[in-house]
Amino acid sequence: MSDLKNKVIIITGAAMGLGLATALEAAATGAKLSLVDYNAEALEKAKADILEKYPDTEVLTVTADTSDEEAVKNYVQSTVDKYGTIDGFYNNAGIEGKQAPLAEYDLEVFKKVIDINLLGVYFGIKHVLPHMQAKNYGRIVNVASVGGIRGVMNQTPYVATKHAVAGITKNTALEYARFGITANAIAPGAILTPMVAGAFKQVNPSDPAAAEAEYAKANPTKRLGKPEEVAKVVCFLLSDACSYVNGQVIAIDGGQSNSYGNV
Ligand SMILES: NC(=O)c1ccc[n+]([C@@H]2O[C@H](COP(=O)([O-])OP(=O)(O)OC[C@H]3O[C@@H](n4cnc5c(N)ncnc54)[C@H](O)[C@@H]3O)[C@@H](O)[C@H]2O)c1
């Protein structure tokens, strides 16, 4: 378990899925949390769940849409106002959009995916960086996807924005490593969160479990990943121990993105 004792960590998209799993893992080792989500009700429930399990955890919640730059400035400033500093940033909020071939993709949804998955990620880094630069220390973990390494059928804007997150991560590392800051991205495969459950419902509305089983067949491990399996990698990347891994896009996918042909 990576030690995050007294580290101030901002997590976006913290109300459920990969964000909440990382909040729980970070709380387990004593991190001070700043949790951001646009679903205020789910965010308060997430806070209650964390405090039930780890009652001594300091938890700030900020309701914000990460695609709104003013709201991003506010969650960063609220964190600094409460804790005085920022050590780590898990830049996780993202949406899938919808499933449709490129030429039939709805433009409004396309733009929304860009606003959240690309601009939201950029705004977060932009406003967190000065606080990290000032102390010559910081850990940034962006969330790409296997869709940021490879194509995924019927998900053009998702794939485009996740490739962009990989690019932003590499540039952040190049430009800010000299200030003691690491910026890495994770590239999860299919991890069973509410987002992925929703995708299986779109693929096979009458039998989402069949869609999940079909998907798992192509994975060398023959199963989907669990949010906790991602959270452990993220907490390492957010920790002091991650001092010389920088600018990387790390697949967490049971080995699936390495394969060519049937497994
Ligand atoms: N689950 C997977 O298999 C998987 C795979 C690859 C990448 N990812 C990425 O991981 C991240 C988290 O995914 P998840 O599966 O936990 O999703 P999820 O839908 O289960 O949870 C996402 C959370 O982010 C919040 N959110 C979304 N947009 C927001 C915004 N603009 N402002 C504030 N909060 C916002 C939602 O309210 C929700 O609480 C996303 O960036 C996603 O693309 C997930």
Ligand as a Chemical Component Dictionary entry (heavy atoms), coordinates in Angstrom:
data_LIG
# 
_chem_comp.id                   LIG 
_chem_comp.type                 NON-POLYMER 
_chem_comp.pdbx_formal_charge   0 
_chem_comp.three_letter_code    LIG 
# 
loop_
_chem_comp_atom.comp_id 
_chem_comp_atom.atom_id 
_chem_comp_atom.alt_atom_id 
_chem_comp_atom.type_symbol 
_chem_comp_atom.charge 
_chem_comp_atom.model_Cartn_x 
_chem_comp_atom.model_Cartn_y 
_chem_comp_atom.model_Cartn_z 
_chem_comp_atom.pdbx_ordinal 
LIG N1  N1  N 0  -14.231 2.299  -16.025 1  
LIG C1  C1  C 0  -13.425 2.018  -17.034 2  
LIG O1  O1  O 0  -13.337 0.883  -17.498 3  
LIG C2  C2  C 0  -12.549 3.076  -17.608 4  
LIG C3  C3  C 0  -11.630 2.694  -18.586 5  
LIG C4  C4  C 0  -10.799 3.654  -19.121 6  
LIG C5  C5  C 0  -10.864 4.964  -18.681 7  
LIG N2  N2  N 1  -11.784 5.305  -17.736 8  
LIG C6  C6  C 0  -11.817 6.697  -17.304 9  
LIG O2  O2  O 0  -11.808 6.762  -15.906 10 
LIG C7  C7  C 0  -12.462 7.948  -15.471 11 
LIG C8  C8  C 0  -13.517 7.569  -14.445 12 
LIG O3  O3  O 0  -14.408 6.661  -15.044 13 
LIG P1  P1  P 0  -15.437 5.772  -14.215 14 
LIG O4  O4  O 0  -15.543 4.488  -14.947 15 
LIG O5  O5  O -1 -15.118 5.794  -12.784 16 
LIG O6  O6  O 0  -16.752 6.615  -14.523 17 
LIG P2  P2  P 0  -18.101 6.801  -13.671 18 
LIG O7  O7  O 0  -19.100 7.344  -14.628 19 
LIG O8  O8  O 0  -18.410 5.549  -12.948 20 
LIG O9  O9  O 0  -17.685 7.933  -12.617 21 
LIG C9  C9  C 0  -17.278 9.197  -13.111 22 
LIG C10 C10 C 0  -17.537 10.276 -12.065 23 
LIG O10 O10 O 0  -17.104 11.511 -12.642 24 
LIG C11 C11 C 0  -18.121 12.479 -12.473 25 
LIG N3  N3  N 0  -18.017 13.437 -13.574 26 
LIG C12 C12 C 0  -18.146 13.208 -14.900 27 
LIG N4  N4  N 0  -17.985 14.346 -15.578 28 
LIG C13 C13 C 0  -17.755 15.325 -14.666 29 
LIG C14 C14 C 0  -17.517 16.713 -14.765 30 
LIG N5  N5  N 0  -17.524 17.358 -15.950 31 
LIG N6  N6  N 0  -17.318 17.408 -13.640 32 
LIG C15 C15 C 0  -17.332 16.791 -12.427 33 
LIG N7  N7  N 0  -17.550 15.474 -12.277 34 
LIG C16 C16 C 0  -17.763 14.752 -13.389 35 
LIG C17 C17 C 0  -19.438 11.706 -12.461 36 
LIG O11 O11 O 0  -20.470 12.417 -11.805 37 
LIG C18 C18 C 0  -19.011 10.436 -11.724 38 
LIG O12 O12 O 0  -19.147 10.582 -10.323 39 
LIG C19 C19 C 0  -13.018 8.605  -16.736 40 
LIG O13 O13 O 0  -12.131 9.604  -17.183 41 
LIG C20 C20 C 0  -13.064 7.455  -17.722 42 
LIG O14 O14 O 0  -12.988 7.873  -19.059 43 
LIG C21 C21 C 0  -12.631 4.392  -17.182 44 
# 
loop_
_chem_comp_bond.comp_id 
_chem_comp_bond.atom_id_1 
_chem_comp_bond.atom_id_2 
_chem_comp_bond.value_order 
_chem_comp_bond.pdbx_ordinal 
LIG N1  C1  SING 1  
LIG C1  O1  DOUB 2  
LIG C1  C2  SING 3  
LIG C2  C3  SING 4  
LIG C2  C21 DOUB 5  
LIG C3  C4  DOUB 6  
LIG C4  C5  SING 7  
LIG C5  N2  DOUB 8  
LIG N2  C6  SING 9  
LIG N2  C21 SING 10 
LIG C6  O2  SING 11 
LIG C6  C20 SING 12 
LIG O2  C7  SING 13 
LIG C7  C8  SING 14 
LIG C7  C19 SING 15 
LIG C8  O3  SING 16 
LIG O3  P1  SING 17 
LIG P1  O4  DOUB 18 
LIG P1  O5  SING 19 
LIG P1  O6  SING 20 
LIG O6  P2  SING 21 
LIG P2  O7  DOUB 22 
LIG P2  O8  SING 23 
LIG P2  O9  SING 24 
LIG O9  C9  SING 25 
LIG C9  C10 SING 26 
LIG C10 O10 SING 27 
LIG C10 C18 SING 28 
LIG O10 C11 SING 29 
LIG C11 N3  SING 30 
LIG C11 C17 SING 31 
LIG N3  C12 SING 32 
LIG N3  C16 SING 33 
LIG C12 N4  DOUB 34 
LIG N4  C13 SING 35 
LIG C13 C14 SING 36 
LIG C13 C16 DOUB 37 
LIG C14 N5  SING 38 
LIG C14 N6  DOUB 39 
LIG N6  C15 SING 40 
LIG C15 N7  DOUB 41 
LIG N7  C16 SING 42 
LIG C17 O11 SING 43 
LIG C17 C18 SING 44 
LIG C18 O12 SING 45 
LIG C19 O13 SING 46 
LIG C19 C20 SING 47 
LIG C20 O14 SING 48 
# 
